[in-house]
Amino acid sequence: MDVCVLGAGIVGLACAYELDRQGARVTVVDMATPGSGASAGNGAQLSYSYVQPLADGSIWGQLPKLLLSSDSPLKIRPQWDVAQWRWGLAFLQACNASASSRTTAKLLDLAALSRTGLDRMRAAHQPECDFSSTGKLVLYPNAKTFAAAQKQMELQRTLGSQQAALSAQESCDLEPALASYRQNIAGAIYTASECAVDCRKLCQALERILRARGVQFLLGNAVTTLETRQQRIVAARTDTHTIEASQFVLALGSESPRLARSVGVRLPVYPIKGYSITLDIAQVSAHTAPCVNVTDIASKVVFARIGSRLRVAGMAELVGHDRSLQPHAIESLQRSTRTLFPALNAGHAELPWTGLRPATPTGLPIVGVQAGGPQNLVVNAGHGALGLTLAFGTAQQVAQQLLQTPVP
Ligand SMILES: Cc1cc2nc3c(=O)[nH]c(=O)nc-3n(C[C@H](O)[C@H](O)[C@H](O)COP(=O)(O)OP(=O)(O)OC[C@H]3O[C@@H](n4cnc5c(N)ncnc54)[C@H](O)[C@@H]3O)c2cc1C
């Protein structure tokens, strides 16, 4: 079977890997180089057990502060864009406890499947991608948020996750670099099995692996048109190329809705903009930078060690497809870094970056042929804040749907 995968972010590449592994002939098309969209500078966390959806009942209580506070990690710039309003309403509808529990269960299943897929790929190819498995600490600033987290931990325990609630002191014993932040921690949830990886390096490694296996890449080519005949796509067109295939996978991240719309499919995927900085910590002394991955709930910032660098990521802005790098966001990440790890010099941010999370209102990715759309167009998009974590899970779902193989 000939499959054309549109998009060489982590979602498209993981999918190309699974399809090739299971015997399909694969071509990957991207307007840039592999791993240069949202997959380039993300938070690097493989968050297999901590999957709490953004759409959660607790958002209602936090909304006024999140919207009105000047240093809020959430920013909304209303657009003359019906997609933004539609997405916002659907998001608010999903903000209730039962929807959040259902989503959590589905995300945990998908994350477990994804872990299996990435582990299998790593075992087969040993890609150079700064993978680590040092666990993750999620820090809560007060008794109320910590109590809610323990409730979520309990739900996740019934679904198979193994986590522990730690005191501030226990958190600092586990991660001594947090010592001077101790008084800001009401408690933490620790997940020993969580991992981190440099997503861009993983994408680049996947490109090398796939090329060596004979997968074709057409890079630097934006897909402009999907040519359809009798409810099927016959070709994807760029300005200079026509790619024919029997099946097409749409994995263009936050750009997926545009092309989908051109063939009659409306995807509820909207960009949530985020930022990161990457610090070189090769020379810093022990207990200055964290070894364990850290998520600070107060600032909604994540810290992950990737090789000799520290990735700091956060912010959530609903500002359309604006990809401008805003100094206020970078300064906010630097401030958070100084607050949690004051011995680190975050004044000279290396590699400030911004990217668009392709988010659905519920937080669940969209996988499969869409009703009313072309029968040979499989959508694989909308992974939101968990695309790195879930990519190898949805890849197996796509392969299963296309090749009719059982999901392991
Ligand atoms: C600040 C931030 C922190 C994050 N942290 C984490 C984290 O810690 N853990 C986690 O699991 N996830 C995290 N995420 C989410 C994760 O990065 C995304 O979900 C994931 O990268 C989405 O992958 P993708 O392949 O769908 O999209 P992308 O990586 O954006 O790839 C889409 C590709 O499509 C290409 N493309 C677009 N339009 C066209 C076209 N017309 N023709 C050809 N090519 C096209 C682009 O060039 C791009 O290469 C984070 C995201 C952000 C922004």
The ligand as an SDF file (V2000), in Angstrom:
LIG
                    3D

 53 58  0  0  0  0  0  0  0  0999 V2000
    5.5190   25.3360   24.4470 C   0  0  0  0  0  0  0  0  0  0  0  0
    5.1090   23.9120   24.1580 C   0  0  0  0  0  0  0  0  0  0  0  0
    5.4430   22.9150   25.0730 C   0  0  0  0  0  0  0  0  0  0  0  0
    5.0490   21.6030   24.8300 C   0  0  0  0  0  0  0  0  0  0  0  0
    5.4610   20.6210   25.6750 N   0  0  0  0  0  0  0  0  0  0  0  0
    5.1430   19.3300   25.4350 C   0  0  0  0  0  0  0  0  0  0  0  0
    5.6130   18.3050   26.2840 C   0  0  0  0  0  0  0  0  0  0  0  0
    6.3670   18.5450   27.2280 O   0  0  0  0  0  0  0  0  0  0  0  0
    5.2200   17.0320   26.0260 N   0  0  0  0  0  0  0  0  0  0  0  0
    4.3960   16.7260   24.9800 C   0  0  0  0  0  0  0  0  0  0  0  0
    4.0300   15.5600   24.8320 O   0  0  0  0  0  0  0  0  0  0  0  0
    3.9730   17.6750   24.1150 N   0  0  0  0  0  0  0  0  0  0  0  0
    4.3250   18.9700   24.3160 C   0  0  0  0  0  0  0  0  0  0  0  0
    3.8940   19.9540   23.4820 N   0  0  0  0  0  0  0  0  0  0  0  0
    2.9900   19.6030   22.3730 C   0  0  0  0  0  0  0  0  0  0  0  0
    3.7210   19.0320   21.1600 C   0  0  0  0  0  0  0  0  0  0  0  0
    4.8540   19.8050   20.8610 O   0  0  0  0  0  0  0  0  0  0  0  0
    2.7590   19.0250   19.9630 C   0  0  0  0  0  0  0  0  0  0  0  0
    1.5460   18.4140   20.2990 O   0  0  0  0  0  0  0  0  0  0  0  0
    3.3850   18.2420   18.7990 C   0  0  0  0  0  0  0  0  0  0  0  0
    4.6430   18.7730   18.4720 O   0  0  0  0  0  0  0  0  0  0  0  0
    2.4740   18.2950   17.5840 C   0  0  0  0  0  0  0  0  0  0  0  0
    3.1230   17.5720   16.5680 O   0  0  0  0  0  0  0  0  0  0  0  0
    2.5800   17.5910   15.0940 P   0  0  0  0  0  0  0  0  0  0  0  0
    3.4600   16.7150   14.3130 O   0  0  0  0  0  0  0  0  0  0  0  0
    1.1130   17.3270   15.1160 O   0  0  0  0  0  0  0  0  0  0  0  0
    2.7170   19.1180   14.6430 O   0  0  0  0  0  0  0  0  0  0  0  0
    4.0340   19.9170   14.1830 P   0  0  0  0  0  0  0  0  0  0  0  0
    5.2190   19.5200   14.9550 O   0  0  0  0  0  0  0  0  0  0  0  0
    3.6630   21.3550   14.1930 O   0  0  0  0  0  0  0  0  0  0  0  0
    4.2750   19.4100   12.6920 O   0  0  0  0  0  0  0  0  0  0  0  0
    3.4350   19.8000   11.6430 C   0  0  0  0  0  0  0  0  0  0  0  0
    4.3040   19.7990   10.3910 C   0  0  0  0  0  0  0  0  0  0  0  0
    3.4560   20.1180    9.2880 O   0  0  0  0  0  0  0  0  0  0  0  0
    4.1880   20.9420    8.4000 C   0  0  0  0  0  0  0  0  0  0  0  0
    3.2200   21.6720    7.5740 N   0  0  0  0  0  0  0  0  0  0  0  0
    2.2480   22.5230    7.9860 C   0  0  0  0  0  0  0  0  0  0  0  0
    1.5230   22.9330    6.9240 N   0  0  0  0  0  0  0  0  0  0  0  0
    2.0350   22.3290    5.8410 C   0  0  0  0  0  0  0  0  0  0  0  0
    1.6880   22.3110    4.4550 C   0  0  0  0  0  0  0  0  0  0  0  0
    0.6750   23.0250    3.9650 N   0  0  0  0  0  0  0  0  0  0  0  0
    2.4310   21.5440    3.6240 N   0  0  0  0  0  0  0  0  0  0  0  0
    3.4740   20.7870    4.0840 C   0  0  0  0  0  0  0  0  0  0  0  0
    3.8230   20.7750    5.3790 N   0  0  0  0  0  0  0  0  0  0  0  0
    3.1210   21.5240    6.2470 C   0  0  0  0  0  0  0  0  0  0  0  0
    5.0310   21.8150    9.3040 C   0  0  0  0  0  0  0  0  0  0  0  0
    6.1730   22.3250    8.6180 O   0  0  0  0  0  0  0  0  0  0  0  0
    5.3900   20.8600   10.4300 C   0  0  0  0  0  0  0  0  0  0  0  0
    6.6490   20.2450   10.2020 O   0  0  0  0  0  0  0  0  0  0  0  0
    4.2790   21.2770   23.6670 C   0  0  0  0  0  0  0  0  0  0  0  0
    3.9740   22.2860   22.7420 C   0  0  0  0  0  0  0  0  0  0  0  0
    4.3950   23.5880   22.9750 C   0  0  0  0  0  0  0  0  0  0  0  0
    4.0760   24.6560   21.9450 C   0  0  0  0  0  0  0  0  0  0  0  0
  1  2  1  0
  2  3  1  0
  2 52  2  0
  3  4  2  0
  4  5  1  0
  4 50  1  0
  5  6  2  0
  6  7  1  0
  6 13  1  0
  7  8  2  0
  7  9  1  0
  9 10  1  0
 10 11  2  0
 10 12  1  0
 12 13  2  0
 13 14  1  0
 14 15  1  0
 14 50  1  0
 15 16  1  0
 16 17  1  0
 16 18  1  0
 18 19  1  0
 18 20  1  0
 20 21  1  0
 20 22  1  0
 22 23  1  0
 23 24  1  0
 24 25  2  0
 24 26  1  0
 24 27  1  0
 27 28  1  0
 28 29  2  0
 28 30  1  0
 28 31  1  0
 31 32  1  0
 32 33  1  0
 33 34  1  0
 33 48  1  0
 34 35  1  0
 35 36  1  0
 35 46  1  0
 36 37  1  0
 36 45  1  0
 37 38  2  0
 38 39  1  0
 39 40  1  0
 39 45  2  0
 40 41  1  0
 40 42  2  0
 42 43  1  0
 43 44  2  0
 44 45  1  0
 46 47  1  0
 46 48  1  0
 48 49  1  0
 50 51  2  0
 51 52  1  0
 52 53  1  0
M  END
$$$$
